[in-house]
Amino acid sequence: MRQPDIEIYLREEYLDSLCDWLGNAFGPIELGAWQGLTRRGKLRMGDTSVPLMLVRKAAGKWASVWFDSDCTPWETDLDCARAIQAGLGEEVRCSVGGWSEADGEDNPDRWMKVNAEGESEFLWAIKP
């Protein structure tokens, strides 16, 4: 089932590489200046303009990459994580499944990581 938006996590040092890859893979990317830890913009995917938000230090050294649209090439966060890992060769993390407020806090620490060794579920206990 297609998720209403897509969110993955990538180490901060790879954000520039991600933006280059997205631009080459899909089309023009327009990003505003950093406002504190957040940078917003849009990515052109075919005829669609997809809102994009990058948040540094969302989880320690990991940045959140949020595509605020259901009009991406990926049906799930995991599909996106697979594509970005293949494109960059770096580990990408995402939630085990889609999340909504109705889901509550059931298993908030269950995550997937996609890296050169494959895919695996793990507990990511993010410390405040």
N, C-alpha and C positions, 0 to 999 in steps of 0.2 A: 504494500500500500504506500502510495506517495506521501511523503511527509510535507507539511505546510511550509516548512523552511528547512534549511540545512545549516548545521553548525559542526565544525571540527576544531581540533586544537593542534597547534603546530609550535615548535620551539621558536621563540621570538627572533632568533638570529636568521631564520629562513623566510621571514615575511617578505623581504624584497624579492627573493627568488620566487616566492609564490606569486607575487603580483606580476612579475615578468612572465611566468608560466601561464597564468590566467590570460594575460593580454595576448600572448602568442597562440594559445589554444582556442580562445573564444572570440576575441575582438577587443576593441578599445576599453580601457579601464580608466575611470576618472576618480581620483581620490583627493579629498581635501587635505588640508594640513592637519597634523596631529593636534588634538585638543586634549591636553593631558595625556591619558593613556589610550584615548580613543581616536580612531580615524574612520571617517565615513566616506562613502562614494558609491559609484555605480559601475557595473560591469555589463557591457553589451554582449548579449548572447543571442545571436540571430537578430530577430526583430524586437526582442525584449530587453528592457533595461532592468537589471536585477540590482536592488539595493544591497550594498555590501558594507559590513562593519568589522573593523579589526580592533581588538582590545588587547593591549599588552598586559602582561602580568595577571591574566584572568585566573591562572592557576600556577602560581610560582613563576617559573621561567617559560611557561606555556602561554601562548596567545590564543584567544578565541577568534575564529574566522566565521562570521555569520552571514549567510546569504538569505535575506529576508524575502523569500519568494518560493512559490511552488513551481516556478517556470525555469528550473535549472535542468541540466542534462541528467541529474542524479535523482533517483527516487527516494534514497535514504542517506542518512549521514554516513553510513558505512560505504555505500557506493562512492560517495564523494571522497572519503578517506582513501579508498583503494586507488582512485584516479590520481589524486594528488601525490600519494606515495609513489606511484608508478612514474609520475612526471618529474618529481623532485629527487626521489631516492632517499627521502628522509622519513622518519617515523611520524605518523599521524594518528591522533587519538580522537575518539568520538564516543558518544553514549551507546549503550548496548542496543537501544531501540529509541524510537521517538519519545518525546516527553511532553506532557501537557500538565497544567495545574491540576486537572482532575485526577491525574495519577498519584498526586501527593508525593510523599517522600519515600516510597517503596524503593529500596535498593539504589539510593542516589550515588553510591560509590562504584557501581558496576559499569565498566568501560571496556571498549575494544581498542586494541592498538594494532596498527598495520605497519609493518616494517619489512626489511629485506628478508627476515626469517619467516614471514607469513603473518597470519592473523591470530590473535588470542584475546580472550577475555581476561580482565584483571580487576582487582579492587584498587581504585585510585582514591585513597583517603586524603583529600586536599585539606591541609591544615590552615586554619584562619590566620 
